[in-house]
Amino acid sequence: MMPLLGLSRAWSLYLESPGREALLGSGVGCWSLVLCCGAAYACYYLSAIAKKPQLVTGSESFCRFLQDHCPVVTETYYPTVWCWEGRVQTLIRPFITARPYVQYRNELITAADGGQISLDWFDNHDSVPYPDSNSRPTILLLPGLTGTSKESYILHMIQESKTLGYRCVVLNYRGVAGENLLTPRTYCAANTEDLETVVHYIHNLYSSAALMASGVSMGGMLLLNYLGKTGRETPLKAAVIFSAGWNVFASADSLEKPVNWFLFNYYLTTCLQSSIIRHRRMFDKLFDMNLVMKAKTIREFDKQFTSVMFGYPTLEDYYADASPYRRLKRIGIPVLCLNSLDDVFSPDHAIPVAIAKQNPNVALILTSYGGHIGFLEGLWPRKCTYMDRVFKQFVQAVFEHGSKIFNL
């Protein structure tokens, strides 16, 4: 009883104290301030942050197709309220989104130069809509610059494909997925030979299965360059691209700004160096590996290694050839491209809006926010992002209603 009597006495003294009303007033004032700030932030968020994306295409038919079968492209995108800024979204996504479990089947195929290409298959043998493996729709996935089949965004694409009954195969770039290099060659955004080999290999293996592709960041650039070279002469029915860098010069300039260099550029450079260090003996006679390992930016790495490996006279020649905007007019199959206007990897002024309007096969979705491969939405964006929803709706639209756009 004594503790209760003590609490009762303390409460009585508080009620009798002369400063009670001031304390209560102070508490009410704090809550009022919090509510006012919250209301102001909500108004700012709803008026300036949450917006419908821009849908850019030169074809009314493609536009109607997307509106009818891929409605996410016309819905308001609500970025996660506590991390809508582009760089924050880019940094947080790998840590906050779930990593669905995927059981892969690895296959090594031989390239024309004698090298080997590592493919990770998700066969989806439990597919209910498509029990026949020979006719099961297939999606080829291309990761980003130093990415593999283990990236969270790749795992999410496979998870979405699994629910629809589709098969997926991930192209791992040479030397990054743990396999040995048999020739002194890795990969770049401009050289499409390995991608061409893989596309035709999959098509020949499952000739009765509809085939499309999805590329992310550098994987998207590589895919766009391939499509620009092949036009309609490709087994792919359609493609969806996420966060591609359209102009490599503009991307390099943006990533070399001090904050962006500190947050992204230096880290990616070290990842590129790590991917080749275990093969160093193979490269020592061909490159000045001391200079390669001293690179502090992606541009320096590309100057000393990538551009030399693929035979470009200068770094500028390589960057010009690797920039997908130059081939956008020649793409001959339906392609949907998602970019955020606050993506430091692909600055908004370099997105080829005018060129896209000249090709009826191309559609751009441009969000105001979302960063680079971010596109987080919801209060706790762990399971699904705006990017995932765009992917799921578009691949389903292509495989189930694609006849409406294949003859644009």
C-alpha positions as CSV (number, residue, x, y, z in Angstrom):
1,M,0.0,0.0,0.0
2,M,2.9,2.4,0.8
3,P,3.9,2.8,-2.9
4,L,0.3,3.6,-3.9
5,L,0.0,6.1,-1.1
6,G,3.2,7.7,-2.2
7,L,2.0,8.0,-5.8
8,S,-1.3,9.4,-4.7
9,R,0.4,12.1,-2.6
10,A,2.7,13.0,-5.5
11,W,-0.3,13.4,-7.8
12,S,-2.0,15.6,-5.2
13,L,1.1,17.8,-4.9
14,Y,1.2,18.1,-8.7
15,L,-2.4,19.2,-8.9
16,E,-1.8,21.8,-6.2
17,S,1.4,23.1,-7.8
18,P,1.3,26.6,-9.3
19,G,3.2,25.5,-12.4
20,R,0.8,22.8,-13.4
21,E,-1.1,24.8,-16.0
22,A,2.2,26.0,-17.6
23,L,3.4,22.4,-17.8
24,L,0.2,21.3,-19.4
25,G,0.2,24.2,-21.7
26,S,3.8,23.3,-22.8
27,G,2.8,19.7,-23.5
28,V,-0.2,20.9,-25.6
29,G,2.0,23.3,-27.4
30,C,4.5,20.6,-28.3
31,W,1.8,18.3,-29.7
32,S,0.3,21.3,-31.6
33,L,3.6,21.9,-33.2
34,V,4.1,18.3,-34.1
35,L,0.6,18.2,-35.7
36,C,1.2,21.4,-37.6
37,C,4.6,20.1,-38.9
38,G,3.0,16.8,-39.9
39,A,0.1,18.5,-41.7
40,A,2.6,20.8,-43.5
41,Y,4.7,17.8,-44.6
42,A,1.7,15.9,-45.7
43,C,0.6,18.8,-47.9
44,Y,4.0,19.2,-49.3
45,Y,4.3,15.5,-50.0
46,L,0.9,15.2,-51.7
47,S,1.4,18.4,-53.8
48,A,5.1,18.1,-54.7
49,I,6.3,14.5,-54.3
50,A,3.4,12.1,-55.1
51,K,2.8,12.5,-58.8
52,K,1.6,10.5,-61.8
53,P,4.6,9.5,-64.1
54,Q,5.0,11.0,-67.5
55,L,4.2,8.5,-70.3
56,V,6.1,9.3,-73.4
57,T,5.5,7.5,-76.7
58,G,5.1,8.3,-80.3
59,S,2.4,5.7,-80.8
60,E,-1.2,6.1,-79.7
61,S,-1.6,2.3,-80.1
62,F,1.2,1.6,-77.7
63,C,-0.1,4.2,-75.3
64,R,-3.6,2.6,-75.3
65,F,-2.1,-0.8,-74.9
66,L,-0.3,0.3,-71.7
67,Q,-3.3,2.1,-70.3
68,D,-5.5,-1.0,-70.8
69,H,-3.1,-3.7,-69.8
70,C,-0.4,-2.0,-67.7
71,P,-2.4,0.6,-65.6
72,V,0.5,1.1,-63.2
73,V,2.1,3.5,-65.7
74,T,-0.8,6.0,-65.3
75,E,-1.3,5.7,-61.5
76,T,0.1,8.2,-59.1
77,Y,3.5,7.0,-57.7
78,Y,3.7,7.5,-53.9
79,P,7.4,7.3,-52.9
80,T,8.0,6.1,-49.4
81,V,7.3,9.2,-47.3
82,W,10.5,9.0,-45.2
83,C,12.9,8.4,-48.0
84,W,11.7,9.8,-51.3
85,E,14.9,11.5,-52.3
86,G,16.8,9.8,-55.2
87,R,20.1,9.1,-53.6
88,V,18.5,7.9,-50.4
89,Q,16.2,5.5,-52.3
90,T,19.2,4.2,-54.2
91,L,21.2,3.5,-51.1
92,I,18.4,2.0,-49.0
93,R,16.8,-0.4,-51.4
94,P,19.4,-3.2,-51.2
95,F,19.1,-3.2,-47.4
96,I,15.3,-2.7,-46.9
97,T,13.7,-4.9,-49.6
98,A,13.3,-8.6,-49.0
99,R,15.4,-11.2,-50.7
100,P,13.1,-14.0,-51.9
101,Y,14.6,-17.4,-52.0
102,V,15.3,-18.7,-55.5
103,Q,16.7,-22.1,-56.4
104,Y,18.8,-21.7,-59.6
105,R,20.2,-24.2,-62.0
106,N,23.5,-23.0,-63.3
107,E,24.6,-23.6,-66.9
108,L,27.9,-22.6,-68.6
109,I,27.8,-22.1,-72.3
110,T,30.6,-21.5,-74.7
111,A,31.1,-18.2,-76.5
112,A,32.5,-17.7,-80.0
113,D,35.9,-16.6,-78.6
114,G,36.2,-19.7,-76.5
115,G,35.1,-18.0,-73.3
116,Q,32.3,-19.2,-71.1
117,I,29.0,-17.5,-70.2
118,S,27.3,-18.3,-66.9
119,L,23.5,-18.6,-67.0
120,D,21.3,-19.1,-63.9
121,W,18.0,-20.7,-64.7
122,F,14.8,-20.5,-62.7
123,D,12.8,-23.2,-64.6
124,N,9.5,-22.9,-62.6
125,H,8.6,-26.5,-63.1
126,D,5.6,-26.0,-60.8
127,S,4.0,-23.6,-63.2
128,V,0.3,-24.2,-63.3
129,P,-0.6,-21.9,-66.3
130,Y,2.2,-23.3,-68.4
131,P,2.9,-27.0,-67.4
132,D,4.6,-27.7,-70.8
133,S,8.2,-26.6,-70.5
134,N,8.7,-26.2,-74.2
135,S,6.0,-23.5,-74.5
136,R,6.5,-21.8,-71.1
137,P,7.1,-18.0,-71.6
138,T,10.7,-17.1,-70.8
139,I,12.3,-13.9,-69.5
140,L,16.0,-13.1,-69.9
141,L,17.2,-10.9,-67.1
142,L,20.3,-8.7,-67.3
143,P,21.7,-7.2,-64.0
144,G,23.5,-3.9,-63.5
145,L,27.2,-3.0,-63.8
146,T,28.6,-5.4,-61.1
147,G,25.4,-7.3,-60.5
148,T,24.6,-11.0,-60.6
149,S,21.6,-13.3,-60.2
150,K,21.8,-12.7,-56.5
151,E,20.7,-9.0,-56.6
152,S,17.5,-8.2,-54.8
153,Y,15.9,-6.6,-57.8
154,I,16.6,-9.7,-59.9
155,L,15.1,-12.0,-57.2
156,H,12.0,-9.8,-57.1
157,M,11.6,-10.0,-60.8
158,I,11.8,-13.8,-60.6
159,Q,9.3,-13.9,-57.7
160,E,6.8,-11.9,-59.8
161,S,7.4,-14.2,-62.8
162,K,7.0,-17.3,-60.6
163,T,3.4,-16.2,-59.6
164,L,2.6,-15.8,-63.3
165,G,4.0,-19.2,-64.3
166,Y,6.9,-17.9,-66.3
167,R,10.5,-19.1,-66.6
168,C,13.5,-16.8,-66.0
169,V,17.2,-17.0,-66.9
170,V,19.8,-14.6,-65.7
171,L,22.8,-13.6,-67.8
172,N,25.8,-13.3,-65.5
173,Y,28.5,-11.2,-67.1
174,R,31.9,-12.8,-67.5
175,G,34.0,-13.0,-64.4
176,V,31.6,-11.6,-61.8
177,A,29.6,-14.7,-60.7
178,G,32.6,-16.9,-59.6
179,E,33.2,-18.8,-62.8
180,N,36.7,-18.8,-64.3
181,L,37.7,-16.7,-67.2
182,L,38.9,-18.9,-70.1
183,T,39.9,-15.9,-72.2
184,P,41.1,-12.4,-71.3
185,R,37.8,-10.8,-71.8
186,T,35.0,-9.5,-69.5
187,Y,32.1,-7.3,-70.6
188,C,30.9,-3.8,-71.4
189,A,27.7,-1.9,-72.3
190,A,28.6,-1.6,-76.0
191,N,29.6,-5.1,-77.0
192,T,26.5,-7.2,-77.5
193,E,28.1,-10.5,-78.7
194,D,27.5,-12.4,-75.5
195,L,24.0,-11.2,-75.3
196,E,23.3,-12.2,-78.9
197,T,24.8,-15.7,-78.2
198,V,22.5,-16.1,-75.1
199,V,19.3,-14.9,-76.9
200,H,19.8,-17.3,-79.8
201,Y,20.8,-20.1,-77.4
202,I,17.6,-19.7,-75.4
203,H,15.4,-19.4,-78.5
204,N,16.9,-22.5,-80.1
205,L,16.5,-24.4,-76.8
206,Y,12.8,-23.4,-76.4
207,S,11.7,-22.4,-79.9
208,S,8.0,-22.7,-79.0
209,A,8.2,-20.4,-76.0
210,A,7.6,-16.7,-76.2
211,L,10.8,-14.9,-75.2
212,M,11.3,-11.4,-73.8
213,A,14.1,-9.6,-71.9
214,S,14.5,-7.2,-69.0
215,G,17.6,-5.1,-68.3
216,V,18.6,-3.1,-65.3
217,S,21.0,-0.1,-65.3
218,M,24.0,-1.2,-67.4
219,G,22.0,-4.4,-68.3
220,G,19.4,-2.1,-69.7
221,M,22.0,-0.2,-71.7
222,L,23.4,-3.4,-73.1
223,L,19.9,-4.6,-74.0
224,L,19.0,-1.3,-75.7
225,N,22.2,-1.3,-77.8
226,Y,21.5,-4.9,-78.8
227,L,17.9,-4.0,-79.9
228,G,19.2,-1.0,-81.7
229,K,21.6,-3.1,-83.7
230,T,19.1,-5.9,-84.5
231,G,15.9,-4.0,-85.2
232,R,13.2,-6.5,-85.9
233,E,15.7,-9.3,-86.4
234,T,15.6,-10.7,-82.9
235,P,13.7,-13.6,-81.3
236,L,12.7,-11.3,-78.5
237,K,9.0,-10.3,-78.5
238,A,9.5,-7.2,-76.3
239,A,11.7,-5.8,-73.6
240,V,11.4,-3.7,-70.4
241,I,14.3,-1.5,-69.2
242,F,14.9,0.0,-65.8
243,S,17.2,2.9,-64.8
244,A,19.3,2.8,-68.0
245,G,22.0,5.4,-68.5
246,W,21.1,6.9,-71.9
247,N,24.2,9.1,-72.4
248,V,27.4,7.7,-70.8
249,F,29.2,11.1,-70.9
250,A,26.3,12.7,-68.9
251,S,26.2,9.7,-66.5
252,A,30.0,9.9,-65.9
253,D,29.8,13.7,-65.3
254,S,27.0,13.3,-62.8
255,L,28.7,10.5,-60.9
256,E,31.9,12.5,-60.5
257,K,30.2,15.3,-58.6
258,P,31.7,15.2,-55.1
259,V,28.7,13.8,-53.2
260,N,27.8,11.3,-55.9
261,W,31.5,10.2,-56.2
262,F,31.6,9.6,-52.4
263,L,28.3,7.7,-52.3
264,F,28.4,5.7,-55.5
265,N,31.3,6.1,-57.9
266,Y,34.2,5.1,-55.8
267,Y,32.4,2.0,-54.4
268,L,31.5,0.8,-57.9
269,T,35.0,1.4,-59.1
270,T,36.4,-0.8,-56.3
271,C,33.7,-3.5,-57.2
272,L,35.0,-3.4,-60.8
273,Q,38.5,-3.8,-59.7
274,S,37.6,-6.7,-57.4
275,S,35.9,-8.5,-60.2
276,I,39.1,-8.7,-62.2
277,I,41.8,-8.9,-59.5
278,R,41.5,-12.7,-59.2
279,H,42.1,-13.0,-63.0
280,R,45.1,-10.5,-62.8
281,R,47.7,-12.9,-64.2
282,M,45.6,-13.3,-67.4
283,F,45.5,-9.5,-67.9
284,D,49.0,-8.5,-66.8
285,K,50.5,-8.8,-70.3
286,L,47.6,-6.9,-72.0
287,F,47.0,-4.0,-69.6
288,D,48.9,-1.7,-67.2
289,M,47.2,-3.3,-64.3
290,N,48.9,-1.0,-61.8
291,L,47.1,1.9,-63.4
292,V,43.8,-0.1,-63.6
293,M,44.0,-0.8,-59.8
294,K,44.7,2.9,-59.0
295,A,41.5,4.1,-60.7
296,K,39.3,6.2,-58.4
297,T,36.4,6.6,-60.8
298,I,34.5,4.4,-63.3
299,R,35.8,6.7,-66.1
300,E,39.4,6.1,-65.1
301,F,38.8,2.3,-64.9
302,D,37.1,2.4,-68.4
303,K,40.0,4.4,-69.8
304,Q,42.7,2.0,-68.6
305,F,40.8,-1.3,-69.0
306,T,37.3,-1.5,-70.6
307,S,37.9,0.7,-73.7
308,V,41.3,-1.0,-74.3
309,M,39.9,-4.5,-73.9
310,F,37.3,-3.9,-76.6
311,G,39.6,-2.2,-79.0
312,Y,38.4,1.4,-78.9
313,P,40.9,4.0,-80.0
314,T,39.9,6.3,-77.1
315,L,37.6,6.4,-74.1
316,E,35.4,8.9,-75.9
317,D,34.9,6.4,-78.8
318,Y,33.8,3.7,-76.3
319,Y,31.4,6.0,-74.4
320,A,29.8,7.2,-77.6
321,D,29.3,3.6,-78.8
322,A,27.9,2.6,-75.4
323,S,25.3,5.4,-75.2
324,P,21.9,3.8,-76.1
325,Y,20.2,7.0,-77.2
326,R,22.1,6.8,-80.4
327,R,20.3,3.6,-81.4
328,L,16.9,4.3,-80.1
329,K,15.3,5.1,-83.5
330,R,16.2,1.7,-84.8
331,I,14.6,-0.5,-82.2
332,G,12.0,-2.7,-83.9
333,I,10.1,-4.4,-81.0
334,P,8.0,-2.9,-78.2
335,V,10.2,-1.6,-75.4
336,L,9.1,0.0,-72.1
337,C,11.7,2.1,-70.2
338,L,11.3,3.3,-66.6
339,N,13.5,6.2,-65.4
340,S,13.4,8.5,-62.5
341,L,14.2,12.2,-63.1
342,D,16.2,12.3,-59.9
343,D,18.5,9.4,-60.8
344,V,22.1,10.6,-60.5
345,F,23.2,7.7,-62.7
346,S,21.0,8.9,-65.6
347,P,20.5,12.7,-65.4
348,D,17.1,13.9,-66.5
349,H,18.5,16.2,-69.2
350,A,20.1,13.2,-70.9
351,I,16.9,11.2,-71.2
352,P,16.0,11.1,-75.0
353,V,12.4,12.2,-74.8
354,A,12.3,13.7,-78.3
355,I,13.9,10.7,-79.9
356,A,11.5,8.3,-78.1
357,K,8.6,10.1,-79.6
358,Q,9.9,9.3,-83.1
359,N,9.8,5.5,-82.6
360,P,6.3,3.9,-82.2
361,N,7.9,0.9,-80.6
362,V,9.3,2.8,-77.6
363,A,7.6,4.1,-74.5
364,L,9.2,6.0,-71.6
365,I,7.8,6.1,-68.0
366,L,9.4,9.0,-66.2
367,T,8.8,9.4,-62.4
368,S,9.8,12.6,-60.5
369,Y,11.4,10.5,-57.8
370,G,12.7,7.0,-57.3
371,G,16.4,7.2,-57.7
372,H,18.5,4.5,-59.4
373,I,16.8,1.1,-59.2
374,G,14.9,2.5,-56.1
375,F,11.2,3.2,-56.7
376,L,10.3,2.4,-53.1
377,E,6.7,2.9,-52.2
378,G,4.6,2.3,-49.1
379,L,5.4,3.0,-45.5
380,W,7.7,0.0,-45.2
381,P,8.7,-1.0,-48.7
382,R,10.0,-4.5,-48.1
383,K,8.1,-6.8,-50.5
384,C,7.2,-4.8,-53.6
385,T,8.3,-1.6,-55.3
386,Y,6.9,0.5,-58.1
387,M,9.5,-1.0,-60.4
388,D,8.4,-4.6,-59.5
389,R,4.8,-3.7,-60.4
390,V,5.8,-2.2,-63.7
391,F,7.7,-5.3,-64.5
392,K,4.9,-7.7,-63.6
393,Q,2.2,-5.9,-65.4
394,F,4.2,-5.4,-68.6
395,V,5.5,-8.9,-69.0
396,Q,2.0,-10.3,-68.3
397,A,0.6,-7.8,-70.9
398,V,3.1,-8.9,-73.5
399,F,2.7,-12.6,-73.0
400,E,-1.1,-12.6,-72.8
401,H,-2.1,-9.6,-75.0
402,G,1.0,-9.0,-77.0
403,S,-0.6,-9.6,-80.4
404,K,-2.1,-6.1,-80.0
405,I,1.3,-4.4,-80.2
406,F,3.6,-6.8,-82.1
407,N,2.5,-5.2,-85.4
408,L,2.9,-1.5,-84.6
